[in-house]
């Protein structure tokens, strides 16, 4: 069965992480395989990435980072609950553990988010088209509230809700990866309330947790989109976001956010994603599915604002919030 008409954003995360990652992302954007990017303002290549975004008119959002590398806000000058003894963020799981233990001061989270939003303005000369979270930190309990407050204060209206339908049934994912994806989904569902109360919006559907790295293929992207839009009402133009991490792999010591590139960025899987996105097979499949590629800043926001949550039969957690 053909999918309903869909506007799909393909977002390349980690822009600014290293020149090699950025080179691949720009190549993908120029051929239409990527439609938006999310910039790490504490990435070692943030300034050159911002120049690339300006030169090529790339729709660019902020990839808010609380878990990798050095901060850009007041925490960089002294002790902070966000940092370890070496002055770096606590890591993907370290930050989550500290947050769950009550060891993270949320006012310091707010300060760092505001500093990163301000740094984005300095680099790009404008506000971000959207703000999401590096390693999905923006939907974590407590963080999601101050995140929503900070975005509202800066006038940012679009974010990411990383809740992928059916990811728990994706048996090709390794058990730890699947468990993490499900945990992200639970956090995202809980974050919907503070997000909506502060006027944030997001796409109807999200995919990318089940198609990351070696798991990406045209078939799996199409399947994830089909799962996300099951029972979607006929005649409605729906929106979706595919999160991706393409690029040429980082080569140490170049890259990262102050600590050098991690194994994720150095992996051949970054190149695999780039090749899948740029190959004709994916765009051919999406076109057959009735999917139109677009950037977040050109989504039909009027429809997002006017839609009433109860009028669609899409799973409620996938509907955009109302202002």
N, C-alpha and C positions, 0 to 999 in steps of 0.2 A: 504494500500500500504506500502511495506517495506521501511524503511528509507534508504538513501544512506549510504555507509560505513563511520562510524564516529569514530574519536578518541576523547574520552571524558575524560577531567580532572575533578575530583571531589576535590575541594579545601575546606578544613576546615579552616575557619577564626578564629581569636582571640586566636590562640595558644599562650600560655604564660599568659593568663588572670587570670587563677587560676588553682591549681593542679587538681581539680575535672573535670574541662573542659578538661584539657590536658589528664587526664587519659582516658576519653571516646574517645578523638580524636586518641590517640595511639592505643587503642583497635580496632577502626574502620580501621586504617591504616594496622594493622597486619593481618586483615582478608580480605584486599583488597577492603574495602568499601569506603575508602578515599585514594586518590593518591598523594595529595600534601597538604601542610599546609602553612598558612601565619602567621608569628610571630609578635606579638606586643612587640617591644623591651622595651617599658615603662610599660609593664605588670608586676605585682608583682611576677609572676612566670616565668619571661623571662629566667632567668639563668637555672632553672631546666628544662624548656621546651627545651632550646638549648641542654642540656645534653641528653634529650630523643631523640631529632632529630639526634644527633651524634650516639647514641647507636644503634638506629634502622634504620639508613641510610634513614631518611625521607626527601624527596625533600622539601626544605623549602624556602619560599620567605618572603619578608618583608611586613607587614601590616602597611603601613605608617599612623601615627595617628596624627591628628592636632585638634582633637575635644574632647578627653576624657582623663582626668587625668593630670599628670605632664609631662612637656617636658623633653627631655634628652639633649637638646642643650643649647646655651648661655642664652636663655630666663629663664632658671631655676634660674639664679643668680640675676634677677632683673625685672624691669617693662618691659612689652612686649605687643604689640597689640594682641598677640595670647592668652593672659591670662586674667582672671578675677581677682578681688581684693584678692582672696584667693590663687592665684598662680596656679590655674588649667586652663586647656583649657576651652573654652567657651561653649562646648556642641555641640551636633549634629546640632540643629537649631540655637543656639546662634552664632556659628562660621559662618554659612551661612548668618545670619542677619548682622553680623559685616562686612563680606566680601562685601555684597551687598551695604552696607552703605559707603563703601570706608574706613572703619576703620581698616583694616588689612594691615600691611606693608608686601608686598610680599618678600622683601629681608629677613625678619625674617622667613617667610615660607621656603625660600630656606635654610637658616641656620639650621632650625630644621630638614628638610628633610635630609640634608647632615649629621647632627649629628646622625640621626637614621640609615642611611646607614652605617656610621662608627661603630656605636654600634653593628649593625648586624655582621659586620666583626669581631669585638672583641669577640662576643658570639659564633659564628659558625666557625671562622677561614677561612671563604671563602665568596664569594659574594652570594647574594640571587639569586635563580633560576628565580625569578620574583619579581615585586613590585606592589602591588595594594593599595587601600586606605580604611582605617577604616571608615565606614559610607559613603563611596564613595567620600571622600573629594578630591581625586586626579583628578576628572573630573570637579571640580567647575571652573567657569570663573576666569582667572588669575592664579589660583593655578595650573591648568593643564599645563600652559606654564613653570613655574619654576620647576614643577614636572618633565616634560620631559627633561629640561635642566640638572637637577640634575642626573637623571638616565643615560643620555648620558655621563655625566662627569665620572660617576662611572662604565661605561661599561655594564649597565644592559639593556637588549634588549626586555624583555617580560613584559607586563603589562596586566591589565584587562580593557575591555571596557564594562561597565555594561549597555548595551543596549539590553533589552529583547524584542523580537518581540511579539506583541499582548498583552502586559501586561495591556494595558488600557482596554481590553475587558474581563479581568479576574474578573467576577462579584463576585466570592467568597471572594475577598479581600475587607476589609473595605475601605470606601471611602477615608479616610486620607492616608491609606497605598497605595492605588492605585494611588492617586495623587502624593505622594512622589516618587513612582516608575517611573511614567511618567516624573517627573521633573528630576530624575537621568538620564533617557534615553535622554532627551533633552540636558543635560549637556554633556553626553557621546558623543553624535553626534557632538557637537561643539568642543569637545576635540580631535577629530580624526585628525584635521589638525596639531596642534602642536605636537601631538604624532608622526604622520608620518614624519613630518619635522625633528624630532630628532631621527629618526631611530627605533622607538619603534614598536613592533608587538603585536598582540593579536589574540585570536582564532576567527574563522569564526562566531561563535555563542556564546551567553551567556544566561544562565538561572539561576534562583535562587530567583529573586524578587517575582515571583508568587508562589514559593514553600517554602517560609520561615516559620519555626516554625510549627504551627498547620496545615498549608496548605500543608505540604509536604506529598506526597504519591507516590507510584510507578506509578500510573495512571497519576498523574499530572506532574511528572517529564518527563514521556514519551510524554505526550501531549505538554509540553513546548518545548521539543526537536523537535517534529514534526512541531510545528509552526515556530520555528527558522529556520528550514531547508526546508521550503516550496519552491518549484520550484528550488531546488538545482540541479545542472547538474549531469546527470548520469555518473558514472565512475570516479568521483572525490572523493578522500578521504578528508573529511572535519573535522575540529576541533571544539570542543565546550568545554565550561567550565560550570560546575555546582557549584555555590557558596553555601556553607552550613555552618551551625553554630551548629554542634553537640557537645555533651559532657554531663557529669553529671552536673546538675545545681549547680551553686555556692551557698555557704552557708555563709552569712555575719558573721563576718566581713572579711573573707578571700577572696582575689581576687580583681580584678579591676586594675586600673592603678594609684593608689595613693589615690583614694576617696572611696574605697570599691566597691564591685560589683554592677552593676545596675540591674534593674528589668528584662531586657532582658536576662542577664546571669543567673539570679536566677530562671527563668521561667521553668516550666515543659516542655515547648516546645523544650528546648535544648535536653532533653531526648527523646522526640518524634522523632526529627530529627535523633538522634543516632540510635534509633530502626528501623526506616524506612531504613536508609542507610545499616544497618547490616543485615536486614532481606533478605532471599533469593529472595523474590518476585521482588525487584527492579532489582537486577542483572540478574534475569531470564528474566524480561521484556526487559532490555537493550540488552541482548544477542539476543533475538528474533528480536529486532529492528536493528540488525547489528552494535551494538556499541561495541567498544573496549575501555576498561578503560586504562588510561595511566597517567603519570606525565607530567607536563609542560616541564621538561628538556629532555624528550625523544620524544616530538612531532617531526613530520617530518619538521624540520625547513628549510631544503633545498627547499621543496615544497612551504613553506610560502614565501621564498625569491624570488622564480622564478615566482610565480603566477602573472599574469597581471590582474589588477582590472577589466578590461572590458571583460575578457574572460569567466567569470562565470556569471550565472544568479541569484546567491544569491543576496539578497538586498545589495546594495553597502556598506551600513554602517556596514555590518557584515563581510566584507572582511578584512583580515589582512593588515596592512600597509606594504609598501615596504621600505627597507633601503634607 
